[in-house]
Amino acid sequence: MTKQRPESERKRLRELIEEATVDAYDEAEELTGLLTMIQDNVVCPFPAKVIGEEVKVTGFEWPGQSRSLFAVCRRNKKEYQVDLTSLEWMEPHPEGFEWVEAYLAWLEGF
């Protein structure tokens, strides 16, 4: 479901997407650019929830050949890969969260 955003936020997301994908020739390269920005700018670890249970996000991975991006999550000494779209974000958001928002907007065809 597309979230209605104010114009200033839409403009900022477009700028972030452009910055991450400026040299990309196809969708896979665009995704690589966005993943690189997320890995370089989102400060881990940070808390989030998955199906209502708190987890610690320790990093991000791209499974390849897919538009999906996984959050690497730890809970009870076990590690899980969770599709980023399945995370429930807790306040305050981690530093660099705007790159996650840019990725999610890109997924929506923003």
C-alpha positions, 0 to 999 in steps of 0.5 A, a space after each residue: 500500500 502506497 503511503 501518501 507523503 508530503 511533497 518535500 518528503 517525496 522530493 527527498 526520496 527521489 533525490 536519494 533514489 537518484 543518488 543511489 542509482 545514478 550509474 545503474 543500467 538496469 534494475 539489478 544495478 539499481 538494487 545494488 546501489 540502494 543496498 550499498 547505501 543502506 549498508 553504508 549508512 544505516 547504523 546497526 544494530 538496532 531494535 525492530 519487531 517481526 510478527 510482534 516479537 522484538 529482534 535486533 537487526 545486525 545487518 542487511 543482505 541481498 539474496 540476488 536475483 530478486 528485488 527483495 532485501 533481507 534484514 539479518 535479525 537476532 533473537 534468543 541467540 539465533 540468526 534469521 533473515 527477514 524480508 525488509 518489508 516484514 519488519 515493524 520499525 520501532 522509534 527512534 528509527 536507526 541513523 540512516 533510516 532514510 535509505 530504507 525509506 528510499 528503498 521501500 519507495 523504489 520498490 513501490 515504483 516511486 
